[in-house]
Amino acid sequence: MKEKTCVVTGGNSGIGKATAIALAKMDHKVVIVCRNAGKGEAALADIRKKSGSDDIELVIGNLDSIENTKALACILSRKYPELAVLVNNAGVWMTKKTMTADGLEYSFQVNHMAPFILSVLLLPTLKKNAPARIVNVNAGLYVKGALDLKATPYGGDFHLIKTYMNSKLCNAMFTRELAKAIEGSGVTVNALHPGVIRTRLGNTPGLTGFFLRAFKLFWGSPKKGADAPVWLATAPEVEKVNGRFFMLRKETPYAGNAANDRLTHDLWQLSTELSGVAIPV
């Protein structure tokens, strides 16, 4: 794959940072998105040092609301008209119910609505630079997810563990529906489970956060977790693969509620209504 401009959300830590380093080592231009300027600048310096590349930039952006995500998409499309790879990596695992300014449950916003908005709004730019790719970093736990369109987006069924699963289910459904909409456009979208990796997800004060951090000592490194995202973003053999789900590098059929065509369509419609963002006909 020729050198491309790649955007990685949540590129300041964990899988996102490891993905950025790997892409930079392959001589791609890399743009990391981070919500905190201090952490972003520190990560930028470290990525440049470890990759040996200076062609890396930082964009400060927040995915915590519909308007903030739209603003980020506007910045990215304006600053990087050559954008050809979007890695939707940023994610959260909420251990207590938190609502956004839009009245949405926080993990539904960050794990589903933000990738939805970024992907759709950046689609015109990606099409201009085809062949282009969208990579959604998901989780195998999506198969355990459930979706109640009247409750899940608004935190009505919030649960310490299930809410994360539900948000990843929404992301998997979105991947399927977007793939249908962009088939033949020169842009592809795929989702993946990167493995059980040590990241900051769920690292909160208290007993729950303590046990999660303890368990993570036995999990894989972020570098290992970056393997599948980098592969999907760059490998020639998957250039035309669209709308699939991968467990690491192994394609697996969508399972559980993600295979429900009607529910998937209804989620797409709701996401469009909530965000005011739609693919031009």
ZADO-1210 file (C-alpha; in nm, 4 decimals, padded with zeros to 6 digits):
<atoms>
<atom x="00.0000" y="00.0000" z="00.0000" code="MET" pos="1"/>
<atom x="00.1409" y="00.3404" z="-00.0999" code="LYS" pos="2"/>
<atom x="00.1985" y="00.5973" z="00.1713" code="GLU" pos="3"/>
<atom x="-00.1348" y="00.7228" z="00.3023" code="LYS" pos="4"/>
<atom x="-00.2569" y="00.9818" z="00.5497" code="THR" pos="5"/>
<atom x="-00.4022" y="00.7923" z="00.8449" code="CYS" pos="6"/>
<atom x="-00.6097" y="00.9298" z="01.1326" code="VAL" pos="7"/>
<atom x="-00.6148" y="00.7337" z="01.4587" code="VAL" pos="8"/>
<atom x="-00.8592" y="00.8412" z="01.7294" code="THR" pos="9"/>
<atom x="-00.7403" y="00.7830" z="02.0821" code="GLY" pos="10"/>
<atom x="-00.3891" y="00.7743" z="01.9420" code="GLY" pos="11"/>
<atom x="-00.2207" y="00.8918" z="02.2611" code="ASN" pos="12"/>
<atom x="-00.2273" y="00.5621" z="02.4492" code="SER" pos="13"/>
<atom x="-00.2886" y="00.1885" z="02.4354" code="GLY" pos="14"/>
<atom x="-00.3779" y="00.0254" z="02.1052" code="ILE" pos="15"/>
<atom x="-00.4195" y="00.3626" z="01.9353" code="GLY" pos="16"/>
<atom x="-00.0676" y="00.4743" z="02.0186" code="LYS" pos="17"/>
<atom x="00.0810" y="00.1390" z="01.9173" code="ALA" pos="18"/>
<atom x="-00.1152" y="00.1577" z="01.5912" code="THR" pos="19"/>
<atom x="00.0169" y="00.5067" z="01.5235" code="ALA" pos="20"/>
<atom x="00.3758" y="00.3925" z="01.5823" code="ILE" pos="21"/>
<atom x="00.3365" y="00.0956" z="01.3485" code="ALA" pos="22"/>
<atom x="00.1773" y="00.3036" z="01.0718" code="LEU" pos="23"/>
<atom x="00.4487" y="00.5672" z="01.1024" code="ALA" pos="24"/>
<atom x="00.7178" y="00.3003" z="01.0731" code="LYS" pos="25"/>
<atom x="00.5537" y="00.2030" z="00.7417" code="MET" pos="26"/>
<atom x="00.6111" y="00.5613" z="00.6196" code="ASP" pos="27"/>
<atom x="00.2473" y="00.6661" z="00.6370" code="HIS" pos="28"/>
<atom x="00.1578" y="01.0154" z="00.7528" code="LYS" pos="29"/>
<atom x="-00.0158" y="00.9711" z="01.0882" code="VAL" pos="30"/>
<atom x="-00.2562" y="01.2042" z="01.2651" code="VAL" pos="31"/>
<atom x="-00.3446" y="01.1168" z="01.6237" code="ILE" pos="32"/>
<atom x="-00.6580" y="01.2541" z="01.7861" code="VAL" pos="33"/>
<atom x="-00.6509" y="01.3209" z="02.1592" code="CYS" pos="34"/>
<atom x="-00.8797" y="01.5226" z="02.3849" code="ARG" pos="35"/>
<atom x="-00.6053" y="01.6359" z="02.6248" code="ASN" pos="36"/>
<atom x="-00.3364" y="01.8661" z="02.4854" code="ALA" pos="37"/>
<atom x="-00.0724" y="01.7768" z="02.7443" code="GLY" pos="38"/>
<atom x="-00.1128" y="01.4020" z="02.7007" code="LYS" pos="39"/>
<atom x="-00.1347" y="01.4454" z="02.3257" code="GLY" pos="40"/>
<atom x="00.1912" y="01.6394" z="02.3006" code="GLU" pos="41"/>
<atom x="00.3704" y="01.3843" z="02.5178" code="ALA" pos="42"/>
<atom x="00.2385" y="01.0985" z="02.3051" code="ALA" pos="43"/>
<atom x="00.3328" y="01.2802" z="01.9852" code="LEU" pos="44"/>
<atom x="00.6936" y="01.3146" z="02.0979" code="ALA" pos="45"/>
<atom x="00.7101" y="00.9503" z="02.2038" code="ASP" pos="46"/>
<atom x="00.5554" y="00.8225" z="01.8787" code="ILE" pos="47"/>
<atom x="00.8039" y="01.0258" z="01.6751" code="ARG" pos="48"/>
<atom x="01.0915" y="00.8887" z="01.8806" code="LYS" pos="49"/>
<atom x="00.9824" y="00.5236" z="01.8646" code="LYS" pos="50"/>
<atom x="00.8824" y="00.5274" z="01.4973" code="SER" pos="51"/>
<atom x="01.1757" y="00.7332" z="01.3714" code="GLY" pos="52"/>
<atom x="00.9305" y="00.9460" z="01.1732" code="SER" pos="53"/>
<atom x="00.8532" y="01.3165" z="01.1987" code="ASP" pos="54"/>
<atom x="00.5497" y="01.2917" z="00.9713" code="ASP" pos="55"/>
<atom x="00.3106" y="01.2674" z="01.2646" code="ILE" pos="56"/>
<atom x="00.0672" y="01.5330" z="01.3798" code="GLU" pos="57"/>
<atom x="-00.1703" y="01.5892" z="01.6685" code="LEU" pos="58"/>
<atom x="-00.5270" y="01.7139" z="01.6541" code="VAL" pos="59"/>
<atom x="-00.7078" y="01.7997" z="01.9758" code="ILE" pos="60"/>
<atom x="-01.0662" y="01.6818" z="01.9615" code="GLY" pos="61"/>
<atom x="-01.3339" y="01.5469" z="02.1914" code="ASN" pos="62"/>
<atom x="-01.5845" y="01.2737" z="02.1109" code="LEU" pos="63"/>
<atom x="-01.8035" y="01.3420" z="02.4126" code="ASP" pos="64"/>
<atom x="-02.0900" y="01.5077" z="02.2236" code="SER" pos="65"/>
<atom x="-02.2467" y="01.5213" z="01.8815" code="ILE" pos="66"/>
<atom x="-02.1357" y="01.8800" z="01.8149" code="GLU" pos="67"/>
<atom x="-01.7794" y="01.8200" z="01.9351" code="ASN" pos="68"/>
<atom x="-01.7501" y="01.5166" z="01.7097" code="THR" pos="69"/>
<atom x="-01.8853" y="01.7136" z="01.4141" code="LYS" pos="70"/>
<atom x="-01.6330" y="01.9876" z="01.4867" code="ALA" pos="71"/>
<atom x="-01.3520" y="01.7324" z="01.4899" code="LEU" pos="72"/>
<atom x="-01.4665" y="01.5921" z="01.1543" code="ALA" pos="73"/>
<atom x="-01.4643" y="01.9447" z="01.0118" code="CYS" pos="74"/>
<atom x="-01.1082" y="02.0050" z="01.1326" code="ILE" pos="75"/>
<atom x="-00.9838" y="01.6751" z="00.9932" code="LEU" pos="76"/>
<atom x="-01.1448" y="01.7210" z="00.6511" code="SER" pos="77"/>
<atom x="-01.0090" y="02.0761" z="00.6247" code="ARG" pos="78"/>
<atom x="-00.6545" y="02.0049" z="00.7433" code="LYS" pos="79"/>
<atom x="-00.6100" y="01.6678" z="00.5743" code="TYR" pos="80"/>
<atom x="-00.7775" y="01.6632" z="00.2323" code="PRO" pos="81"/>
<atom x="-00.5549" y="01.3658" z="00.1455" code="GLU" pos="82"/>
<atom x="-00.7004" y="01.1484" z="00.4256" code="LEU" pos="83"/>
<atom x="-00.7287" y="00.7840" z="00.3152" code="ALA" pos="84"/>
<atom x="-00.7419" y="00.5772" z="00.6370" code="VAL" pos="85"/>
<atom x="-00.9606" y="00.6365" z="00.9420" code="LEU" pos="86"/>
<atom x="-00.9011" y="00.4147" z="01.2455" code="VAL" pos="87"/>
<atom x="-01.1886" y="00.4569" z="01.4912" code="ASN" pos="88"/>
<atom x="-01.0009" y="00.3362" z="01.7973" code="ASN" pos="89"/>
<atom x="-01.1061" y="00.5646" z="02.0845" code="ALA" pos="90"/>
<atom x="-01.3367" y="00.3945" z="02.3301" code="GLY" pos="91"/>
<atom x="-01.4571" y="00.3970" z="02.6891" code="VAL" pos="92"/>
<atom x="-01.5814" y="00.1454" z="02.9435" code="TRP" pos="93"/>
<atom x="-01.8014" y="00.3370" z="03.1864" code="MET" pos="94"/>
<atom x="-01.8300" y="00.1998" z="03.5388" code="THR" pos="95"/>
<atom x="-02.1031" y="00.4437" z="03.6354" code="LYS" pos="96"/>
<atom x="-02.3855" y="00.5983" z="03.4383" code="LYS" pos="97"/>
<atom x="-02.2789" y="00.9286" z="03.2830" code="THR" pos="98"/>
<atom x="-02.4822" y="01.1390" z="03.0420" code="MET" pos="99"/>
<atom x="-02.3606" y="01.3665" z="02.7637" code="THR" pos="100"/>
<atom x="-02.4806" y="01.7181" z="02.6842" code="ALA" pos="101"/>
<atom x="-02.7116" y="01.5593" z="02.4248" code="ASP" pos="102"/>
<atom x="-02.8828" y="01.3378" z="02.6805" code="GLY" pos="103"/>
<atom x="-02.7065" y="01.0232" z="02.5581" code="LEU" pos="104"/>
<atom x="-02.5307" y="00.7626" z="02.7686" code="GLU" pos="105"/>
<atom x="-02.1570" y="00.8339" z="02.7494" code="TYR" pos="106"/>
<atom x="-02.0337" y="00.5019" z="02.6124" code="SER" pos="107"/>
<atom x="-02.3094" y="00.4987" z="02.3485" code="PHE" pos="108"/>
<atom x="-02.1821" y="00.8392" z="02.2356" code="GLN" pos="109"/>
<atom x="-01.8092" y="00.7620" z="02.2343" code="VAL" pos="110"/>
<atom x="-01.8159" y="00.3977" z="02.1201" code="ASN" pos="111"/>
<atom x="-02.0938" y="00.4277" z="01.8630" code="HIS" pos="112"/>
<atom x="-02.2123" y="00.7777" z="01.7761" code="MET" pos="113"/>
<atom x="-01.8628" y="00.9245" z="01.7418" code="ALA" pos="114"/>
<atom x="-01.7396" y="00.6624" z="01.4902" code="PRO" pos="115"/>
<atom x="-02.0723" y="00.6940" z="01.3076" code="PHE" pos="116"/>
<atom x="-02.0417" y="01.0729" z="01.2769" code="ILE" pos="117"/>
<atom x="-01.6719" y="01.0772" z="01.1887" code="LEU" pos="118"/>
<atom x="-01.7061" y="00.8040" z="00.9269" code="SER" pos="119"/>
<atom x="-02.0058" y="00.9583" z="00.7529" code="VAL" pos="120"/>
<atom x="-01.8746" y="01.3162" z="00.7570" code="LEU" pos="121"/>
<atom x="-01.5271" y="01.2136" z="00.6399" code="LEU" pos="122"/>
<atom x="-01.6644" y="00.9861" z="00.3694" code="LEU" pos="123"/>
<atom x="-01.6426" y="01.2502" z="00.0899" code="PRO" pos="124"/>
<atom x="-01.2741" y="01.3040" z="00.1690" code="THR" pos="125"/>
<atom x="-01.2059" y="00.9316" z="00.1842" code="LEU" pos="126"/>
<atom x="-01.3799" y="00.8769" z="-00.1495" code="LYS" pos="127"/>
<atom x="-01.1584" y="01.1378" z="-00.3143" code="LYS" pos="128"/>
<atom x="-00.8539" y="00.9422" z="-00.1989" code="ASN" pos="129"/>
<atom x="-00.9800" y="00.5940" z="-00.2822" code="ALA" pos="130"/>
<atom x="-00.8867" y="00.3218" z="-00.2311" code="PRO" pos="131"/>
<atom x="-00.9507" y="00.4212" z="00.1291" code="ALA" pos="132"/>
<atom x="-01.0378" y="00.2359" z="00.4454" code="ARG" pos="133"/>
<atom x="-01.2277" y="00.2759" z="00.7717" code="ILE" pos="134"/>
<atom x="-01.1232" y="00.0442" z="01.0559" code="VAL" pos="135"/>
<atom x="-01.3450" y="00.0111" z="01.3634" code="ASN" pos="136"/>
<atom x="-01.1667" y="-00.1256" z="01.6697" code="VAL" pos="137"/>
<atom x="-01.4378" y="-00.3297" z="01.8377" code="ASN" pos="138"/>
<atom x="-01.4450" y="-00.6134" z="02.0927" code="ALA" pos="139"/>
<atom x="-01.5497" y="-00.9757" z="02.0811" code="GLY" pos="140"/>
<atom x="-01.7854" y="-00.8994" z="02.3694" code="LEU" pos="141"/>
<atom x="-02.0254" y="-00.7406" z="02.1194" code="TYR" pos="142"/>
<atom x="-02.1796" y="-01.0891" z="02.0751" code="VAL" pos="143"/>
<atom x="-02.3177" y="-01.0626" z="02.4296" code="LYS" pos="144"/>
<atom x="-02.4692" y="-00.7214" z="02.3650" code="GLY" pos="145"/>
<atom x="-02.8372" y="-00.6324" z="02.3568" code="ALA" pos="146"/>
<atom x="-02.9980" y="-00.3199" z="02.2163" code="LEU" pos="147"/>
<atom x="-03.3175" y="-00.1554" z="02.3295" code="ASP" pos="148"/>
<atom x="-03.3548" y="00.1492" z="02.1071" code="LEU" pos="149"/>
<atom x="-03.5762" y="00.3192" z="02.3656" code="LYS" pos="150"/>
<atom x="-03.3384" y="00.2607" z="02.6556" code="ALA" pos="151"/>
<atom x="-02.9775" y="00.1861" z="02.5546" code="THR" pos="152"/>
<atom x="-02.8904" y="00.5205" z="02.3905" code="PRO" pos="153"/>
<atom x="-03.0210" y="00.7065" z="02.6937" code="TYR" pos="154"/>
<atom x="-02.8742" y="00.4905" z="02.9695" code="GLY" pos="155"/>
<atom x="-03.2083" y="00.3406" z="03.0636" code="GLY" pos="156"/>
<atom x="-03.0544" y="-00.0060" z="03.0822" code="ASP" pos="157"/>
<atom x="-02.7136" y="00.0960" z="03.2179" code="PHE" pos="158"/>
<atom x="-02.5053" y="-00.1859" z="03.3628" code="HIS" pos="159"/>
<atom x="-02.1440" y="-00.1994" z="03.4790" code="LEU" pos="160"/>
<atom x="-02.0499" y="-00.4618" z="03.2184" code="ILE" pos="161"/>
<atom x="-02.3406" y="-00.4979" z="02.9765" code="LYS" pos="162"/>
<atom x="-02.3379" y="-00.1338" z="02.8681" code="THR" pos="163"/>
<atom x="-01.9900" y="-00.1736" z="02.7210" code="TYR" pos="164"/>
<atom x="-02.1045" y="-00.4849" z="02.5349" code="MET" pos="165"/>
<atom x="-02.4127" y="-00.3012" z="02.4091" code="ASN" pos="166"/>
<atom x="-02.2087" y="-00.0088" z="02.2770" code="SER" pos="167"/>
<atom x="-01.9767" y="-00.2443" z="02.0899" code="LYS" pos="168"/>
<atom x="-02.2801" y="-00.4232" z="01.9473" code="LEU" pos="169"/>
<atom x="-02.3975" y="-00.0878" z="01.8124" code="CYS" pos="170"/>
<atom x="-02.0549" y="-00.0332" z="01.6573" code="ASN" pos="171"/>
<atom x="-02.0668" y="-00.3747" z="01.4885" code="ALA" pos="172"/>
<atom x="-02.4159" y="-00.3037" z="01.3543" code="MET" pos="173"/>
<atom x="-02.3019" y="00.0344" z="01.2254" code="PHE" pos="174"/>
<atom x="-02.0107" y="-00.1315" z="01.0443" code="THR" pos="175"/>
<atom x="-02.2485" y="-00.3668" z="00.8626" code="ARG" pos="176"/>
<atom x="-02.4903" y="-00.0941" z="00.7590" code="GLU" pos="177"/>
<atom x="-02.2213" y="00.1518" z="00.6506" code="LEU" pos="178"/>
<atom x="-02.0595" y="-00.1193" z="00.4375" code="ALA" pos="179"/>
<atom x="-02.3848" y="-00.1616" z="00.2448" code="LYS" pos="180"/>
<atom x="-02.4114" y="00.2119" z="00.1861" code="ALA" pos="181"/>
<atom x="-02.0565" y="00.2519" z="00.0527" code="ILE" pos="182"/>
<atom x="-02.0225" y="-00.0689" z="-00.1477" code="GLU" pos="183"/>
<atom x="-01.8411" y="00.0051" z="-00.4734" code="GLY" pos="184"/>
<atom x="-01.7370" y="00.3556" z="-00.3642" code="SER" pos="185"/>
<atom x="-01.3683" y="00.2749" z="-00.3292" code="GLY" pos="186"/>
<atom x="-01.3973" y="00.3012" z="00.0494" code="VAL" pos="187"/>
<atom x="-01.4261" y="-00.0034" z="00.2746" code="THR" pos="188"/>
<atom x="-01.5179" y="-00.0427" z="00.6400" code="VAL" pos="189"/>
<atom x="-01.4423" y="-00.3385" z="00.8641" code="ASN" pos="190"/>
<atom x="-01.4475" y="-00.4079" z="01.2377" code="ALA" pos="191"/>
<atom x="-01.2191" y="-00.6190" z="01.4514" code="LEU" pos="192"/>
<atom x="-01.1486" y="-00.7640" z="01.7917" code="HIS" pos="193"/>
<atom x="-00.7816" y="-00.6816" z="01.8661" code="PRO" pos="194"/>
<atom x="-00.7381" y="-00.9443" z="02.1370" code="GLY" pos="195"/>
<atom x="-00.7538" y="-00.9140" z="02.5148" code="VAL" pos="196"/>
<atom x="-00.5173" y="-00.6231" z="02.5589" code="ILE" pos="197"/>
<atom x="-00.3865" y="-00.4126" z="02.8471" code="ARG" pos="198"/>
<atom x="-00.5458" y="-00.0714" z="02.7948" code="THR" pos="199"/>
<atom x="-00.6905" y="00.1936" z="03.0252" code="ARG" pos="200"/>
<atom x="-01.0500" y="00.0854" z="02.9654" code="LEU" pos="201"/>
<atom x="-01.2296" y="00.0527" z="03.2985" code="GLY" pos="202"/>
<atom x="-00.9337" y="00.1840" z="03.4988" code="ASN" pos="203"/>
<atom x="-01.1257" y="00.3782" z="03.7607" code="THR" pos="204"/>
<atom x="-01.0773" y="00.4342" z="04.1343" code="PRO" pos="205"/>
<atom x="-01.2334" y="00.1794" z="04.3637" code="GLY" pos="206"/>
<atom x="-01.2578" y="-00.1968" z="04.3929" code="LEU" pos="207"/>
<atom x="-01.3784" y="-00.2613" z="04.0370" code="THR" pos="208"/>
<atom x="-01.0909" y="-00.0670" z="03.8843" code="GLY" pos="209"/>
<atom x="-00.8429" y="-00.2419" z="04.1145" code="PHE" pos="210"/>
<atom x="-00.9497" y="-00.5898" z="04.0050" code="PHE" pos="211"/>
<atom x="-00.9495" y="-00.4898" z="03.6389" code="LEU" pos="212"/>
<atom x="-00.5947" y="-00.3578" z="03.6663" code="ARG" pos="213"/>
<atom x="-00.4886" y="-00.6791" z="03.8418" code="ALA" pos="214"/>
<atom x="-00.6369" y="-00.9005" z="03.5702" code="PHE" pos="215"/>
<atom x="-00.4756" y="-00.6911" z="03.2982" code="LYS" pos="216"/>
<atom x="-00.1295" y="-00.7929" z="03.4147" code="LEU" pos="217"/>
<atom x="-00.1914" y="-01.1192" z="03.2272" code="PHE" pos="218"/>
<atom x="-00.3314" y="-00.9603" z="02.9097" code="TRP" pos="219"/>
<atom x="-00.1537" y="-00.8823" z="02.5828" code="GLY" pos="220"/>
<atom x="00.0475" y="-00.5689" z="02.5132" code="SER" pos="221"/>
<atom x="-00.0878" y="-00.2706" z="02.3129" code="PRO" pos="222"/>
<atom x="00.1715" y="-00.3530" z="02.0456" code="LYS" pos="223"/>
<atom x="00.0116" y="-00.6946" z="02.0029" code="LYS" pos="224"/>
<atom x="-00.3320" y="-00.5320" z="01.9967" code="GLY" pos="225"/>
<atom x="-00.2241" y="-00.3019" z="01.7133" code="ALA" pos="226"/>
<atom x="-00.1452" y="-00.5906" z="01.4780" code="ASP" pos="227"/>
<atom x="-00.4987" y="-00.6443" z="01.3459" code="ALA" pos="228"/>
<atom x="-00.5899" y="-00.2727" z="01.3089" code="PRO" pos="229"/>
<atom x="-00.2682" y="-00.2030" z="01.1163" code="VAL" pos="230"/>
<atom x="-00.3246" y="-00.5103" z="00.8990" code="TRP" pos="231"/>
<atom x="-00.6806" y="-00.4065" z="00.8120" code="LEU" pos="232"/>
<atom x="-00.5649" y="-00.0516" z="00.7444" code="ALA" pos="233"/>
<atom x="-00.2802" y="-00.1418" z="00.5111" code="THR" pos="234"/>
<atom x="-00.2658" y="-00.5020" z="00.3875" code="ALA" pos="235"/>
<atom x="-00.3148" y="-00.5471" z="00.0094" code="PRO" pos="236"/>
<atom x="-00.5091" y="-00.8716" z="00.0575" code="GLU" pos="237"/>
<atom x="-00.7944" y="-00.6930" z="00.2356" code="VAL" pos="238"/>
<atom x="-00.8084" y="-00.3843" z="00.0144" code="GLU" pos="239"/>
<atom x="-01.1520" y="-00.4740" z="-00.1264" code="LYS" pos="240"/>
<atom x="-01.2893" y="-00.6559" z="00.1769" code="VAL" pos="241"/>
<atom x="-01.5913" y="-00.4663" z="00.3061" code="ASN" pos="242"/>
<atom x="-01.8307" y="-00.4987" z="00.5982" code="GLY" pos="243"/>
<atom x="-01.6617" y="-00.7921" z="00.7687" code="ARG" pos="244"/>
<atom x="-01.5670" y="-00.8686" z="01.1283" code="PHE" pos="245"/>
<atom x="-01.2285" y="-01.0083" z="01.2245" code="PHE" pos="246"/>
<atom x="-01.1107" y="-01.1807" z="01.5412" code="MET" pos="247"/>
<atom x="-00.7516" y="-01.0645" z="01.5155" code="LEU" pos="248"/>
<atom x="-00.6813" y="-01.1457" z="01.1484" code="ARG" pos="249"/>
<atom x="-00.9425" y="-01.4209" z="01.1172" code="LYS" pos="250"/>
<atom x="-01.2722" y="-01.3297" z="00.9547" code="GLU" pos="251"/>
<atom x="-01.5721" y="-01.4432" z="01.1586" code="THR" pos="252"/>
<atom x="-01.9458" y="-01.4126" z="01.0844" code="PRO" pos="253"/>
<atom x="-02.1431" y="-01.1488" z="01.2719" code="TYR" pos="254"/>
<atom x="-02.3177" y="-01.3155" z="01.5632" code="ALA" pos="255"/>
<atom x="-02.5842" y="-01.2429" z="01.8200" code="GLY" pos="256"/>
<atom x="-02.7917" y="-00.9303" z="01.7713" code="ASN" pos="257"/>
<atom x="-02.5420" y="-00.7908" z="01.5195" code="ALA" pos="258"/>
<atom x="-02.6922" y="-01.0311" z="01.2649" code="ALA" pos="259"/>
<atom x="-03.0393" y="-00.8805" z="01.3117" code="ASN" pos="260"/>
<atom x="-03.0944" y="-00.6865" z="00.9883" code="ASP" pos="261"/>
<atom x="-03.4046" y="-00.5029" z="01.1056" code="ARG" pos="262"/>
<atom x="-03.2524" y="-00.3873" z="01.4335" code="LEU" pos="263"/>
<atom x="-02.9345" y="-00.2843" z="01.2511" code="THR" pos="264"/>
<atom x="-03.1365" y="-00.0726" z="01.0080" code="HIS" pos="265"/>
<atom x="-03.3370" y="00.0855" z="01.2898" code="ASP" pos="266"/>
<atom x="-03.0178" y="00.1764" z="01.4789" code="LEU" pos="267"/>
<atom x="-02.8842" y="00.3446" z="01.1648" code="TRP" pos="268"/>
<atom x="-03.2033" y="00.5462" z="01.1330" code="GLN" pos="269"/>
<atom x="-03.1903" y="00.6513" z="01.4988" code="LEU" pos="270"/>
<atom x="-02.8215" y="00.7467" z="01.4714" code="SER" pos="271"/>
<atom x="-02.9027" y="00.9637" z="01.1706" code="THR" pos="272"/>
<atom x="-03.1883" y="01.1327" z="01.3550" code="GLU" pos="273"/>
<atom x="-02.9846" y="01.1929" z="01.6709" code="LEU" pos="274"/>
<atom x="-02.6852" y="01.3364" z="01.4866" code="SER" pos="275"/>
<atom x="-02.8456" y="01.5044" z="01.1858" code="GLY" pos="276"/>
<atom x="-02.5753" y="01.3317" z="00.9809" code="VAL" pos="277"/>
<atom x="-02.6584" y="01.1251" z="00.6747" code="ALA" pos="278"/>
<atom x="-02.4814" y="00.9884" z="00.3685" code="ILE" pos="279"/>
<atom x="-02.5735" y="01.2067" z="00.0685" code="PRO" pos="280"/>
<atom x="-02.8030" y="01.0271" z="-00.1745" code="VAL" pos="281"/>
</atoms>
